[in-house]
Amino acid sequence: MARAIGLAANNVNSSNGGPFGAVVVKDGKIVGEGGNKVTVQNDPTAHAEIVAIRQAAKNLGTFDLSGCEIYASCEPCPMCLGAIYWSHIDKLYYAATKDDAAKANFDDSFIYAEIAKPKDQRQLQSVQLMREDAVKVFEEWIETENKIPY
Amino acid sequence: MARAIGLAANNVNSSNGGPFGAVVVKDGKIVGEGGNKVTVQNDPTAHAEIVAIRQAAKNLGTFDLSGCEIYASCEPCPMCLGAIYWSHIDKLYYAATKDDAAKANFDDSFIYAEIAKPKDQRQLQSVQLMREDAVKVFEEWIETENKIPY
């Protein structure tokens, strides 16, 4: 965790991105890490946890990070928490909370609240189109043999 | 949307990843698009919407996709919905629902339910450590001039 918080502090000192860092560990060794790189890489998805997860998956040569733990300098936002679930990481250690992040003007609490709302009550306008065509693709997927689950 | 569903169908036919596609549009032109690339790129974060958002941000040279719309062949999972909020995309069009995705054995509904729970009731174990050190970094961020908000 000291390493994750150090990556966050480095970002503040170097103007490389938001004040967040994350480290992915497997069997006591760091397999991926990173600071937030949203502004420096022009990538709105480049939160520290996403950067660290992508690096760990690349280093380990698998999309499945079962057996890994993640240390995040702040409680993950819904995007990053979702990424932790998809990656099958076993355990999350976090330091600051989403309310601490909100005090520093980050939208984590707002996005948690939005995601919990029914679609038609969110600030983001959502419109459904062409459902039947998309469901057909799922049906083809279900019938496909030799597919790789993730 | 036909293009997004076509990208999803291509994935099923080519075994390149899950049956999902997404397209980001600005002023009537496609600025980013992609199919799910989780298995082919060993990247658990490479959902179609994330791929399309990253490509759009790279093409437009900005982390702020205000003025853009996203077409997704399926209702975004929490990770992707979070990414849509962080990117400031204006409007979401989706085709299949998260329950359609669940029938095809994808975890979207499960992850929505988990994220809505208090941390101590989630399947993912969460442990807080070193909060004070992380909050200090936020305080430094608040006091930093010339930072780039996102």
Chai-1 contact restraints between the chains, C-beta under 6 A:
chainA,res_idxA,chainB,res_idxB,connection_type,confidence,min_distance_angstrom,max_distance_angstrom,comment,restraint_id
A,M1,B,L129,contact,1.0,0.0,6.0,A-B,restraint_1
A,M1,B,M130,contact,1.0,0.0,6.0,A-B,restraint_2
A,I5,B,D133,contact,1.0,0.0,6.0,A-B,restraint_3
A,I5,B,A134,contact,1.0,0.0,6.0,A-B,restraint_4
A,A8,B,V137,contact,1.0,0.0,6.0,A-B,restraint_5
A,A9,B,V137,contact,1.0,0.0,6.0,A-B,restraint_6
A,V12,B,E140,contact,1.0,0.0,6.0,A-B,restraint_7
A,V12,B,W141,contact,1.0,0.0,6.0,A-B,restraint_8
A,V12,B,T144,contact,1.0,0.0,6.0,A-B,restraint_9
A,P19,B,V137,contact,1.0,0.0,6.0,A-B,restraint_10
A,P19,B,F138,contact,1.0,0.0,6.0,A-B,restraint_11
A,P19,B,W141,contact,1.0,0.0,6.0,A-B,restraint_12
A,V38,B,F63,contact,1.0,0.0,6.0,A-B,restraint_13
A,V38,B,Y150,contact,1.0,0.0,6.0,A-B,restraint_14
A,T39,B,I148,contact,1.0,0.0,6.0,A-B,restraint_15
A,T39,B,Y150,contact,1.0,0.0,6.0,A-B,restraint_16
A,N42,B,A57,contact,1.0,0.0,6.0,A-B,restraint_17
A,N42,B,T62,contact,1.0,0.0,6.0,A-B,restraint_18
A,N42,B,F63,contact,1.0,0.0,6.0,A-B,restraint_19
A,D43,B,R54,contact,1.0,0.0,6.0,A-B,restraint_20
A,D43,B,A57,contact,1.0,0.0,6.0,A-B,restraint_21
A,P44,B,A57,contact,1.0,0.0,6.0,A-B,restraint_22
A,P44,B,F63,contact,1.0,0.0,6.0,A-B,restraint_23
A,P44,B,W86,contact,1.0,0.0,6.0,A-B,restraint_24
A,P44,B,S87,contact,1.0,0.0,6.0,A-B,restraint_25
A,T45,B,I50,contact,1.0,0.0,6.0,A-B,restraint_26
A,T45,B,R54,contact,1.0,0.0,6.0,A-B,restraint_27
A,T45,B,A83,contact,1.0,0.0,6.0,A-B,restraint_28
A,I50,B,T45,contact,1.0,0.0,6.0,A-B,restraint_29
A,R54,B,D43,contact,1.0,0.0,6.0,A-B,restraint_30
A,R54,B,T45,contact,1.0,0.0,6.0,A-B,restraint_31
A,A57,B,N42,contact,1.0,0.0,6.0,A-B,restraint_32
A,A57,B,D43,contact,1.0,0.0,6.0,A-B,restraint_33
A,A57,B,P44,contact,1.0,0.0,6.0,A-B,restraint_34
A,T62,B,N42,contact,1.0,0.0,6.0,A-B,restraint_35
A,F63,B,V38,contact,1.0,0.0,6.0,A-B,restraint_36
A,F63,B,N42,contact,1.0,0.0,6.0,A-B,restraint_37
A,F63,B,P44,contact,1.0,0.0,6.0,A-B,restraint_38
A,S73,B,A134,contact,1.0,0.0,6.0,A-B,restraint_39
A,C77,B,G82,contact,1.0,0.0,6.0,A-B,restraint_40
A,P78,B,P78,contact,1.0,0.0,6.0,A-B,restraint_41
A,P78,B,G82,contact,1.0,0.0,6.0,A-B,restraint_42
A,P78,B,I115,contact,1.0,0.0,6.0,A-B,restraint_43
A,M79,B,M79,contact,1.0,0.0,6.0,A-B,restraint_44
A,M79,B,G82,contact,1.0,0.0,6.0,A-B,restraint_45
A,M79,B,A83,contact,1.0,0.0,6.0,A-B,restraint_46
A,L81,B,I115,contact,1.0,0.0,6.0,A-B,restraint_47
A,G82,B,C77,contact,1.0,0.0,6.0,A-B,restraint_48
A,G82,B,P78,contact,1.0,0.0,6.0,A-B,restraint_49
A,G82,B,M79,contact,1.0,0.0,6.0,A-B,restraint_50
A,G82,B,I111,contact,1.0,0.0,6.0,A-B,restraint_51
A,A83,B,T45,contact,1.0,0.0,6.0,A-B,restraint_52
A,A83,B,M79,contact,1.0,0.0,6.0,A-B,restraint_53
A,Y85,B,I111,contact,1.0,0.0,6.0,A-B,restraint_54
A,W86,B,P44,contact,1.0,0.0,6.0,A-B,restraint_55
A,S87,B,P44,contact,1.0,0.0,6.0,A-B,restraint_56
A,K91,B,Q125,contact,1.0,0.0,6.0,A-B,restraint_57
A,L92,B,L124,contact,1.0,0.0,6.0,A-B,restraint_58
A,L92,B,S126,contact,1.0,0.0,6.0,A-B,restraint_59
A,Y93,B,V127,contact,1.0,0.0,6.0,A-B,restraint_60
A,Y93,B,L129,contact,1.0,0.0,6.0,A-B,restraint_61
A,Y94,B,Q128,contact,1.0,0.0,6.0,A-B,restraint_62
A,A95,B,L129,contact,1.0,0.0,6.0,A-B,restraint_63
A,A95,B,M130,contact,1.0,0.0,6.0,A-B,restraint_64
A,A95,B,R131,contact,1.0,0.0,6.0,A-B,restraint_65
A,A95,B,A134,contact,1.0,0.0,6.0,A-B,restraint_66
A,A96,B,R131,contact,1.0,0.0,6.0,A-B,restraint_67
A,A96,B,A134,contact,1.0,0.0,6.0,A-B,restraint_68
A,A96,B,V135,contact,1.0,0.0,6.0,A-B,restraint_69
A,D100,B,V135,contact,1.0,0.0,6.0,A-B,restraint_70
A,D100,B,F138,contact,1.0,0.0,6.0,A-B,restraint_71
A,A104,B,F138,contact,1.0,0.0,6.0,A-B,restraint_72
A,A104,B,W141,contact,1.0,0.0,6.0,A-B,restraint_73
A,A104,B,I142,contact,1.0,0.0,6.0,A-B,restraint_74
A,I111,B,G82,contact,1.0,0.0,6.0,A-B,restraint_75
A,I111,B,Y85,contact,1.0,0.0,6.0,A-B,restraint_76
A,I115,B,P78,contact,1.0,0.0,6.0,A-B,restraint_77
A,I115,B,L81,contact,1.0,0.0,6.0,A-B,restraint_78
A,A116,B,A116,contact,1.0,0.0,6.0,A-B,restraint_79
A,L124,B,L92,contact,1.0,0.0,6.0,A-B,restraint_80
A,Q125,B,K91,contact,1.0,0.0,6.0,A-B,restraint_81
A,S126,B,L92,contact,1.0,0.0,6.0,A-B,restraint_82
A,V127,B,Y93,contact,1.0,0.0,6.0,A-B,restraint_83
A,Q128,B,Y94,contact,1.0,0.0,6.0,A-B,restraint_84
A,L129,B,M1,contact,1.0,0.0,6.0,A-B,restraint_85
A,L129,B,Y93,contact,1.0,0.0,6.0,A-B,restraint_86
A,L129,B,A95,contact,1.0,0.0,6.0,A-B,restraint_87
A,M130,B,M1,contact,1.0,0.0,6.0,A-B,restraint_88
A,M130,B,A95,contact,1.0,0.0,6.0,A-B,restraint_89
A,R131,B,A95,contact,1.0,0.0,6.0,A-B,restraint_90
A,R131,B,A96,contact,1.0,0.0,6.0,A-B,restraint_91
A,D133,B,I5,contact,1.0,0.0,6.0,A-B,restraint_92
A,A134,B,I5,contact,1.0,0.0,6.0,A-B,restraint_93
A,A134,B,S73,contact,1.0,0.0,6.0,A-B,restraint_94
A,A134,B,A95,contact,1.0,0.0,6.0,A-B,restraint_95
A,A134,B,A96,contact,1.0,0.0,6.0,A-B,restraint_96
A,V135,B,A96,contact,1.0,0.0,6.0,A-B,restraint_97
A,V135,B,D100,contact,1.0,0.0,6.0,A-B,restraint_98
A,V137,B,A8,contact,1.0,0.0,6.0,A-B,restraint_99
A,V137,B,A9,contact,1.0,0.0,6.0,A-B,restraint_100
A,V137,B,P19,contact,1.0,0.0,6.0,A-B,restraint_101
A,F138,B,P19,contact,1.0,0.0,6.0,A-B,restraint_102
A,F138,B,D100,contact,1.0,0.0,6.0,A-B,restraint_103
A,F138,B,A104,contact,1.0,0.0,6.0,A-B,restraint_104
A,E140,B,V12,contact,1.0,0.0,6.0,A-B,restraint_105
A,W141,B,V12,contact,1.0,0.0,6.0,A-B,restraint_106
A,W141,B,P19,contact,1.0,0.0,6.0,A-B,restraint_107
A,W141,B,A104,contact,1.0,0.0,6.0,A-B,restraint_108
A,I142,B,A104,contact,1.0,0.0,6.0,A-B,restraint_109
A,T144,B,V12,contact,1.0,0.0,6.0,A-B,restraint_110
A,I148,B,T39,contact,1.0,0.0,6.0,A-B,restraint_111
A,Y150,B,V38,contact,1.0,0.0,6.0,A-B,restraint_112
A,Y150,B,T39,contact,1.0,0.0,6.0,A-B,restraint_113
